[in-house]
Amino acid sequence: MKKVAFITGGTSGIGKAICTYLTIKGVQVYGTGRLAVNGEITKEGYTLVQCDVTNTESVNEAIQYIIKKENKIDLVVNNAGIGMAGSVEDSEIEEIRNIFNTNVAGTLRVCKAVLPSMRSQKAGLIINISSVGGLMGLPYRGVYSSSKSSVELLSEAMSMEVMKFGIKVVLIEPGDFKTSINLNRKVSPNTQHSIYKEEFDRIHEIINDEVTNGQNPFKIGKLVYKILLKKNPRVRYNTGNFSSKLALVLKRILPTRLFERIIMNHYNIKRK
Ligand SMILES: NC(=O)c1ccc[n+]([C@@H]2O[C@H](COP(=O)([O-])OP(=O)(O)OC[C@H]3O[C@@H](n4cnc5c(N)ncnc54)[C@H](OP(=O)(O)O)[C@@H]3O)[C@@H](O)[C@H]2O)c1
């Protein structure tokens, strides 16, 4: 029997690559788009479902649409997400709320909607797309980093709660991947007339360059398929390049002030 997968954010970047790769591998794939029409078939061959992860009703309807058609969902990838750049001080509460509503509450809404059916089928795999930025506070991406670190801990906790029902929870922590995330990233308007402006503008350019020169998102499609085939997947899979993998090791072993200095040197951030 074909595996059935539900991937949020199936219209672009990493989500689109996951949908495409799984379709090639014979999985029945449903990817979401906020502007999609239910049942629309993409040129890559997977089906689109309308879903906005910031809207509980929309999430519930999307999950029910698939369960009605397929009677099951084997795999959920919580991929839909948005970036945010700006200093912590410049970030307005409403902007922070929007990022958390998509990246954190969006993931939670989808889990809540799909868990009853996964529990009743006594099986299921939930993969949450986090970020290397969820494992360390990145300067001028504090809100984004903290939203992804919330996804990390939610996933760790949920994994222990749902294991008894045969459900596995896995985190993928990408480094920089070449997608449309630069175009879709929110930038606080306050940065335009901010004390941080000069430094922010310079670092924002570095952030954009790192994504532009990032890896091919198909790598994550392959990883998702590999995890789907595993009987006992790990809790986390880091898919960064060499320097982001090194940063994770250094973060684990170095005193925090020393690690902070390395990150500040990398971005050439003024100490005084
Ligand atoms: N690219 C990287 O370097 C990188 C690194 C680490 C982690 N990530 C994470 O990977 C995930 C995918 O990002 P990407 O790089 O592929 O970005 P992207 O190209 O901008 O794609 C974002 C996707 O999320 C969907 N989306 C956004 N808001 C949504 C909402 N409210 N409801 C439903 N779908 C929504 C978009 O679909 P519609 O607009 O069609 O609805 C789109 O398909 C994100 O969680 C991101 O944080 C990316």
Ligand as a Chemical Component Dictionary entry (heavy atoms), coordinates in Angstrom:
data_LIG
# 
_chem_comp.id                   LIG 
_chem_comp.type                 NON-POLYMER 
_chem_comp.pdbx_formal_charge   0 
_chem_comp.three_letter_code    LIG 
# 
loop_
_chem_comp_atom.comp_id 
_chem_comp_atom.atom_id 
_chem_comp_atom.alt_atom_id 
_chem_comp_atom.type_symbol 
_chem_comp_atom.charge 
_chem_comp_atom.model_Cartn_x 
_chem_comp_atom.model_Cartn_y 
_chem_comp_atom.model_Cartn_z 
_chem_comp_atom.pdbx_ordinal 
LIG N1  N1  N 0  16.123 27.834 3.482  1  
LIG C1  C1  C 0  16.901 27.693 4.554  2  
LIG O1  O1  O 0  18.111 28.007 4.515  3  
LIG C2  C2  C 0  16.316 27.150 5.827  4  
LIG C3  C3  C 0  17.190 26.857 6.878  5  
LIG C4  C4  C 0  16.688 26.337 8.056  6  
LIG C5  C5  C 0  15.341 26.089 8.189  7  
LIG N2  N2  N 1  14.489 26.393 7.168  8  
LIG C6  C6  C 0  13.056 26.138 7.358  9  
LIG O2  O2  O 0  12.562 25.372 6.281  10 
LIG C7  C7  C 0  11.166 25.631 6.123  11 
LIG C8  C8  C 0  10.867 25.941 4.668  12 
LIG O3  O3  O 0  11.512 27.141 4.310  13 
LIG P1  P1  P 0  12.035 27.466 2.839  14 
LIG O4  O4  O 0  13.440 27.858 2.967  15 
LIG O5  O5  O -1 11.654 26.398 1.905  16 
LIG O6  O6  O 0  11.197 28.819 2.567  17 
LIG P2  P2  P 0  10.229 29.281 1.382  18 
LIG O7  O7  O 0  10.841 28.944 0.066  19 
LIG O8  O8  O 0  9.942  30.703 1.699  20 
LIG O9  O9  O 0  8.915  28.396 1.585  21 
LIG C9  C9  C 0  8.051  28.606 2.657  22 
LIG C10 C10 C 0  6.833  27.702 2.500  23 
LIG O10 O10 O 0  6.023  27.865 3.681  24 
LIG C11 C11 C 0  4.694  28.099 3.268  25 
LIG N3  N3  N 0  4.007  28.940 4.259  26 
LIG C12 C12 C 0  4.400  30.136 4.773  27 
LIG N4  N4  N 0  3.488  30.591 5.644  28 
LIG C13 C13 C 0  2.494  29.667 5.690  29 
LIG C14 C14 C 0  1.289  29.550 6.399  30 
LIG N5  N5  N 0  0.873  30.500 7.244  31 
LIG N6  N6  N 0  0.528  28.452 6.207  32 
LIG C15 C15 C 0  0.911  27.490 5.349  33 
LIG N7  N7  N 0  2.052  27.532 4.639  34 
LIG C16 C16 C 0  2.827  28.614 4.802  35 
LIG C17 C17 C 0  4.757  28.742 1.892  36 
LIG O11 O11 O 0  3.592  28.366 1.164  37 
LIG P3  P3  P 0  2.479  29.393 0.610  38 
LIG O12 O12 O 0  3.050  30.756 0.657  39 
LIG O13 O13 O 0  2.188  28.891 -0.789 40 
LIG O14 O14 O 0  1.315  29.163 1.512  41 
LIG C18 C18 C 0  5.990  28.054 1.303  42 
LIG O15 O15 O 0  5.621  26.872 0.633  43 
LIG C19 C19 C 0  10.828 26.772 7.081  44 
LIG O16 O16 O 0  10.255 26.237 8.264  45 
LIG C20 C20 C 0  12.192 27.378 7.385  46 
LIG O17 O17 O 0  12.226 28.036 8.620  47 
LIG C21 C21 C 0  14.947 26.923 5.979  48 
# 
loop_
_chem_comp_bond.comp_id 
_chem_comp_bond.atom_id_1 
_chem_comp_bond.atom_id_2 
_chem_comp_bond.value_order 
_chem_comp_bond.pdbx_ordinal 
LIG N1  C1  SING 1  
LIG C1  O1  DOUB 2  
LIG C1  C2  SING 3  
LIG C2  C3  SING 4  
LIG C2  C21 DOUB 5  
LIG C3  C4  DOUB 6  
LIG C4  C5  SING 7  
LIG C5  N2  DOUB 8  
LIG N2  C6  SING 9  
LIG N2  C21 SING 10 
LIG C6  O2  SING 11 
LIG C6  C20 SING 12 
LIG O2  C7  SING 13 
LIG C7  C8  SING 14 
LIG C7  C19 SING 15 
LIG C8  O3  SING 16 
LIG O3  P1  SING 17 
LIG P1  O4  DOUB 18 
LIG P1  O5  SING 19 
LIG P1  O6  SING 20 
LIG O6  P2  SING 21 
LIG P2  O7  DOUB 22 
LIG P2  O8  SING 23 
LIG P2  O9  SING 24 
LIG O9  C9  SING 25 
LIG C9  C10 SING 26 
LIG C10 O10 SING 27 
LIG C10 C18 SING 28 
LIG O10 C11 SING 29 
LIG C11 N3  SING 30 
LIG C11 C17 SING 31 
LIG N3  C12 SING 32 
LIG N3  C16 SING 33 
LIG C12 N4  DOUB 34 
LIG N4  C13 SING 35 
LIG C13 C14 SING 36 
LIG C13 C16 DOUB 37 
LIG C14 N5  SING 38 
LIG C14 N6  DOUB 39 
LIG N6  C15 SING 40 
LIG C15 N7  DOUB 41 
LIG N7  C16 SING 42 
LIG C17 O11 SING 43 
LIG C17 C18 SING 44 
LIG O11 P3  SING 45 
LIG P3  O12 DOUB 46 
LIG P3  O13 SING 47 
LIG P3  O14 SING 48 
LIG C18 O15 SING 49 
LIG C19 O16 SING 50 
LIG C19 C20 SING 51 
LIG C20 O17 SING 52 
# 
